């Protein structure tokens, strides 16, 4: 069965960086993309960006350009999301999701369990 | 940029009710719209893709319709397990965008 297992909760200070991992299993990793979606406490869903697990192409949300980097390691079927220069409003649960899009982001049919990132001094 | 507007933001309903949630796009997105259900503390779950296609394993009481700029998610007979928050998502552009969400509460 398809599973996406994310790394554990993180507490970071403002200005620091965080890197969240997402290990996929149960499907051919390189046949799909991975999107990252975050949700601030009590708020809605925000799409952060997409990476093709096939060729590493990326597309990031404009508001995060320059602060976010998404990568994959096809040898371990793991996707990574690094967010730099953290601010308090980056406090959120971060989800990875299997993305049906091959060339661009599409729909998200399987999701990780979420990783809480808390940014606090 | 495409904007997505969901209504209502909160909906109170009873078990057995027919429930309709609306999602409007600021410009045409053809049929590139999905619906998700999210329960507290859980990841979202894909219900509908391409405006009206039911995701595998999703009960048939859920249905989606619409194209262009106006879309609806309908639950034909609300069940206790359906009390949750629902989000629409457009994927017509390079930047997918979610609607603000509709919380379905027990009346």
Contacts between the chains, C-beta under 8 A, distances in Angstrom:
chain1	res1	chain2	res2	distance
A	35	B	96	7.4
A	37	B	44	7.9
A	44	B	87	6.7
A	44	B	98	6.0
A	44	B	99	7.7
A	44	B	100	5.3
A	44	B	101	4.8
A	45	B	36	7.7
A	45	B	38	7.7
A	45	B	44	6.7
A	45	B	87	5.7
A	45	B	89	7.7
A	45	B	98	4.3
A	45	B	101	7.6
A	46	B	98	7.1
A	47	B	89	7.8
A	47	B	95	7.0
A	47	B	96	4.7
A	47	B	97	6.6
A	47	B	98	6.7
A	50	B	96	7.9
A	59	B	94	5.5
A	59	B	95	7.5
A	61	B	95	6.0
A	62	B	95	6.8
A	95	B	43	5.6
A	95	B	44	7.7
A	97	B	43	7.8
A	100	B	49	7.7
A	101	B	91	7.3
A	104	B	91	7.9
A	104	B	94	5.7
A	105	B	91	6.2
A	105	B	94	7.4
A	105	B	95	7.8
A	105	B	96	4.9
A	106	B	91	5.2
A	106	B	96	7.8
A	107	B	34	4.5
A	107	B	46	6.1
A	107	B	49	4.7
A	107	B	89	7.3
A	107	B	91	6.2
A	108	B	34	7.8
A	108	B	36	7.7
A	108	B	44	7.4
A	108	B	46	6.3
A	108	B	89	7.9
A	109	B	46	5.0
A	109	B	55	6.8
A	111	B	43	3.7
A	111	B	44	6.2
A	111	B	45	7.7
A	112	B	43	6.8
A	113	B	43	6.5
A	114	B	43	5.9
